[in-house]
Amino acid sequence: MKIVFLGNFSVPFSTESHHRCTWEKLGHQVVALQENRATTDEVVNACHGAQLCQLTHTHGWSTPGSFSCEEMMRRIKDLGVPTMSYHLDYYHGLSTWDKRADRVGQAWDWKTDYWFSTDGAHDDWFKDRGVNHHWLPPGVVEYGVYEGTPQPGLVVDVGFAGSTSYHPEYPFRGIMVATLQKHYGPRFRLFQGYREQSLNNLYASVKILVGDHVFAGVPKYWSDRLPETCGRGGFILYPKTEGLCIPTATYAPQNVDDLIAKIDYYLAHEAEREEIRKRCFEYVKAHDTYTHRLQEVLQVMELA
């Protein structure tokens, strides 16, 4: 199958690069077009003879060309090529920073035939905005599913790998990090900028990774932090979430006292912690890679 893919391929660790690698592993031909460099003309021309067009728009970027992105979408539709997007971002209730919720169903990139997202709690909200939404939880690229090598400079009891500058609608992230820093002192570290192999090595070095996502506690939503950590061999404490199947250890959502209690428990119970880590690693490998996810995309779109 020929797949035209407009997105960000400028780095190997982008979601688009991971999806491209997965499509190719599944035996498909991918025409990867870099958003902000490829033109609308090039996208439409590439769609001749294609069986699928995937669009992953980065907010703030633009696609040049002799006609608009709205016209590009109409021309792709006229060619009979089905279109889809698969985003890890959360949209409902988030408008302060980038007005993302306001764009749902309105902007050109929301006009795909199928919109797959990791938010399974707001199907009606998407539907009311004219979006053909399908819940598809996040995954991890299959080649990244291996256990890393502990690095002496990264070894610590508790760690958080992620951003502390976060949506103002969700103040818990800052509260959580500040509380953990105060409670554990040098036994807690923040990690940012780790990707691919260095991320696997980080997860092999930290005893307990802390999980969090926006509006933790909302049903049927978790971030890729969870499959990424488990699939790359780490142990993570994650907010308890309805619909979550990955068998990781959990804590009460947005409850830092319960989080600390669970951290202390698993620090003191190494054998149990290791058993959970191994079980989650095997579960993600068997169920939660992007190979599994994109095969589901094809089934939903009746392209399998």
C-alpha positions as CSV (number, residue, x, y, z in Angstrom):
1,M,0.0,0.0,0.0
2,K,1.2,3.5,-0.8
3,I,0.8,5.9,2.1
4,V,1.4,9.7,1.7
5,F,2.4,11.1,5.1
6,L,2.6,14.9,5.8
7,G,4.2,15.6,9.2
8,N,7.5,16.2,11.0
9,F,10.3,13.9,10.1
10,S,13.1,16.2,10.9
11,V,14.1,14.2,14.0
12,P,14.1,10.3,14.3
13,F,12.2,10.4,17.6
14,S,9.1,12.3,16.5
15,T,5.8,10.4,16.6
16,E,5.6,10.8,12.8
17,S,9.1,9.2,12.4
18,H,8.0,6.3,14.6
19,H,4.8,5.9,12.6
20,R,6.7,6.0,9.3
21,C,9.1,3.3,10.6
22,T,6.1,1.2,11.7
23,W,4.3,1.5,8.3
24,E,7.5,0.5,6.5
25,K,8.0,-2.5,8.9
26,L,4.4,-3.6,8.0
27,G,5.5,-3.6,4.3
28,H,4.0,-0.4,3.1
29,Q,5.5,2.3,0.9
30,V,5.6,5.7,2.7
31,V,6.0,9.0,0.9
32,A,7.1,11.2,3.8
33,L,6.6,14.9,3.2
34,Q,8.0,17.4,5.7
35,E,5.4,19.9,6.9
36,N,6.6,23.5,6.5
37,R,8.7,22.5,3.5
38,A,6.5,20.4,1.3
39,T,3.8,22.3,-0.7
40,T,0.2,21.6,-1.0
41,D,0.8,20.9,-4.7
42,E,3.4,18.2,-3.8
43,V,1.0,16.6,-1.3
44,V,-1.8,16.3,-3.8
45,N,0.5,15.1,-6.6
46,A,1.9,12.4,-4.3
47,C,-1.6,11.2,-3.5
48,H,-2.1,10.0,-7.1
49,G,-2.1,6.2,-6.8
50,A,-2.1,6.3,-3.0
51,Q,-4.3,4.2,-0.8
52,L,-4.0,6.3,2.3
53,C,-3.0,9.8,3.3
54,Q,-1.9,10.5,6.9
55,L,-1.7,14.1,8.2
56,T,-0.1,15.1,11.4
57,H,-0.2,18.9,11.7
58,T,2.2,20.7,14.1
59,H,0.4,23.8,15.4
60,G,2.0,27.0,14.3
61,W,3.5,25.4,11.1
62,S,2.2,26.2,7.6
63,T,2.2,24.3,4.4
64,P,3.1,26.6,1.4
65,G,1.8,26.0,-2.1
66,S,-0.3,27.5,-4.9
67,F,-3.5,26.6,-3.1
68,S,-4.6,26.5,0.5
69,C,-4.6,23.5,2.8
70,E,-8.4,23.5,2.8
71,E,-8.2,23.1,-1.0
72,M,-5.6,20.4,-0.6
73,M,-8.0,18.4,1.5
74,R,-10.8,18.8,-1.1
75,R,-8.5,17.7,-3.9
76,I,-7.3,14.6,-1.9
77,K,-10.9,13.7,-1.3
78,D,-11.7,14.1,-5.0
79,L,-8.9,11.6,-5.7
80,G,-10.7,9.1,-3.5
81,V,-7.8,8.7,-1.1
82,P,-8.9,8.2,2.5
83,T,-7.3,10.5,5.0
84,M,-6.5,10.1,8.7
85,S,-4.8,11.7,11.7
86,Y,-3.5,10.0,14.8
87,H,-2.6,12.4,17.6
88,L,-1.3,11.9,21.1
89,D,-2.4,15.3,22.3
90,Y,-5.3,16.0,24.6
91,Y,-7.7,18.7,23.5
92,H,-10.8,18.9,25.7
93,G,-10.7,21.8,28.1
94,L,-7.3,23.2,26.9
95,S,-7.4,26.6,25.3
96,T,-5.2,28.9,27.4
97,W,-1.9,28.3,25.6
98,D,-2.7,27.5,22.0
99,K,-6.5,27.6,21.7
100,R,-6.3,23.9,20.7
101,A,-9.8,23.1,21.9
102,D,-11.2,25.9,19.8
103,R,-9.7,24.4,16.6
104,V,-11.4,21.0,17.0
105,G,-13.6,20.4,13.9
106,Q,-12.8,23.9,12.5
107,A,-9.2,23.9,11.2
108,W,-8.3,22.2,8.0
109,D,-6.3,19.4,9.7
110,W,-9.5,18.3,11.5
111,K,-11.2,17.6,8.2
112,T,-9.7,14.1,7.8
113,D,-12.0,11.1,7.2
114,Y,-10.8,9.5,10.4
115,W,-9.4,11.2,13.5
116,F,-7.7,8.9,16.0
117,S,-6.7,10.3,19.4
118,T,-5.7,9.0,22.8
119,D,-8.7,10.7,24.5
120,G,-11.4,8.1,24.9
121,A,-13.6,10.1,27.3
122,H,-15.1,12.7,25.0
123,D,-16.4,11.0,21.9
124,D,-19.6,13.0,21.9
125,W,-17.7,16.2,22.2
126,F,-15.7,15.4,19.1
127,K,-18.8,14.1,17.3
128,D,-20.7,17.4,18.1
129,R,-17.9,19.2,16.3
130,G,-18.2,17.0,13.2
131,V,-15.1,14.9,13.9
132,N,-15.1,11.2,13.0
133,H,-13.3,10.4,16.2
134,H,-11.9,7.0,17.3
135,W,-10.1,6.3,20.5
136,L,-6.7,4.8,20.0
137,P,-4.4,4.7,23.1
138,P,-0.8,5.7,22.7
139,G,2.0,3.2,22.1
140,V,5.7,2.9,21.7
141,V,7.7,2.2,18.6
142,E,8.5,-1.5,18.4
143,Y,12.3,-1.1,17.9
144,G,12.4,0.8,21.2
145,V,11.0,-2.1,23.2
146,Y,14.1,-3.4,24.9
147,E,15.8,-3.0,28.3
148,G,18.5,-0.4,28.6
149,T,21.8,-0.4,30.4
150,P,22.0,1.4,33.8
151,Q,24.3,4.4,33.7
152,P,26.1,5.4,37.0
153,G,25.5,9.1,36.5
154,L,21.7,8.5,36.2
155,V,21.1,6.2,39.1
156,V,18.6,7.7,41.6
157,D,15.6,6.4,43.7
158,V,12.9,8.6,42.1
159,G,12.7,10.4,38.8
160,F,10.3,12.3,36.6
161,A,11.0,12.5,32.9
162,G,9.0,15.3,31.4
163,S,8.1,18.9,31.3
164,T,7.4,21.0,34.4
165,S,6.1,23.9,32.4
166,Y,2.6,22.7,31.8
167,H,-0.9,23.7,31.0
168,P,-2.3,26.3,33.4
169,E,-5.6,24.4,33.5
170,Y,-3.7,21.6,35.3
171,P,-1.7,22.9,38.3
172,F,-1.1,19.5,39.8
173,R,2.1,18.9,37.7
174,G,3.9,21.8,39.3
175,I,2.7,20.9,42.8
176,M,3.7,17.3,42.3
177,V,7.3,18.1,41.2
178,A,7.8,20.7,43.9
179,T,6.5,18.3,46.6
180,L,8.7,15.5,45.5
181,Q,11.8,17.7,45.3
182,K,11.2,18.9,48.9
183,H,10.3,15.4,50.2
184,Y,13.1,13.4,48.6
185,G,15.8,16.0,48.1
186,P,18.8,14.5,46.1
187,R,17.0,11.2,45.9
188,F,14.7,12.8,43.3
189,R,15.7,14.1,39.9
190,L,14.1,15.7,36.9
191,F,15.1,14.4,33.5
192,Q,14.5,16.2,30.2
193,G,15.8,15.7,26.6
194,Y,16.4,11.9,26.8
195,R,15.4,10.1,23.6
196,E,15.7,6.7,22.0
197,Q,18.6,4.6,23.5
198,S,19.4,7.2,26.1
199,L,15.8,7.0,27.3
200,N,16.0,3.2,27.7
201,N,19.2,3.7,29.7
202,L,17.6,6.3,31.8
203,Y,14.7,4.0,32.7
204,A,17.2,1.2,33.5
205,S,18.9,3.6,36.0
206,V,16.0,5.0,38.0
207,K,14.3,2.8,40.5
208,I,10.9,4.5,40.3
209,L,9.6,6.8,37.5
210,V,6.7,9.0,38.4
211,G,3.8,9.2,35.9
212,D,1.4,12.1,35.4
213,H,-0.8,13.4,32.6
214,V,-3.1,16.4,32.1
215,F,-6.4,16.0,34.0
216,A,-5.3,12.7,35.6
217,G,-8.3,10.7,36.6
218,V,-10.3,11.3,33.5
219,P,-11.4,7.8,32.1
220,K,-9.8,6.3,29.1
221,Y,-6.9,8.6,28.7
222,W,-3.2,8.2,29.5
223,S,-0.2,9.7,27.8
224,D,2.5,7.9,25.9
225,R,4.7,8.3,29.0
226,L,3.2,5.0,30.2
227,P,3.8,2.7,27.3
228,E,7.1,4.4,26.6
229,T,8.4,3.8,30.1
230,C,7.1,0.3,30.4
231,G,8.1,-0.7,26.9
232,R,11.6,0.6,27.3
233,G,12.0,-1.3,30.5
234,G,11.3,1.1,33.3
235,F,9.1,0.9,36.4
236,I,6.5,3.6,36.6
237,L,3.9,4.7,39.2
238,Y,1.0,6.0,37.2
239,P,-2.4,7.6,38.0
240,K,-5.1,5.1,38.4
241,T,-7.3,5.4,35.3
242,E,-10.5,3.7,34.2
243,G,-9.9,1.6,31.0
244,L,-6.2,1.2,31.6
245,C,-4.9,-2.3,30.8
246,I,-1.2,-2.0,31.3
247,P,-0.7,-3.7,34.7
248,T,1.5,-1.1,36.2
249,A,1.5,0.1,39.9
250,T,-0.9,3.1,40.4
251,Y,-1.7,5.9,42.8
252,A,-4.8,8.0,43.4
253,P,-4.9,10.7,40.6
254,Q,-3.7,14.2,41.6
255,N,-3.0,12.9,45.2
256,V,0.7,13.6,46.0
257,D,0.3,12.1,49.5
258,D,-0.8,8.8,48.0
259,L,2.0,9.0,45.4
260,I,4.6,9.4,48.1
261,A,3.2,6.5,50.1
262,K,3.3,4.3,47.0
263,I,6.9,5.4,46.2
264,D,8.0,4.5,49.7
265,Y,6.3,1.2,49.5
266,Y,7.9,0.1,46.2
267,L,11.3,1.4,47.2
268,A,11.0,-1.0,50.2
269,H,9.7,-3.9,48.2
270,E,12.3,-4.4,45.4
271,A,11.2,-7.9,44.4
272,E,7.6,-6.9,43.9
273,R,8.7,-3.8,42.0
274,E,10.8,-5.9,39.7
275,E,8.1,-8.4,39.1
276,I,5.7,-5.6,38.1
277,R,8.3,-4.0,35.9
278,K,8.9,-7.2,34.0
279,R,5.2,-7.9,33.6
280,C,4.5,-4.5,32.2
281,F,7.5,-4.8,29.8
282,E,6.1,-8.0,28.4
283,Y,2.5,-6.7,28.3
284,V,3.5,-3.6,26.3
285,K,5.6,-5.7,23.9
286,A,2.7,-7.9,23.2
287,H,-0.1,-5.3,23.1
288,D,1.0,-1.7,22.9
289,T,3.5,-1.0,20.2
290,Y,2.7,1.2,17.2
291,T,2.7,-2.0,15.1
292,H,-0.4,-2.9,17.1
293,R,-1.9,0.6,16.8
294,L,-1.5,1.1,13.1
295,Q,-2.8,-2.4,12.4
296,E,-5.9,-1.3,14.3
297,V,-6.1,1.9,12.2
298,L,-6.2,-0.2,9.0
299,Q,-9.0,-2.4,10.5
300,V,-11.1,0.6,11.5
301,M,-10.7,2.2,8.1
302,E,-11.4,-1.2,6.4
303,L,-8.0,-1.1,4.6
304,A,-6.6,-4.3,6.2
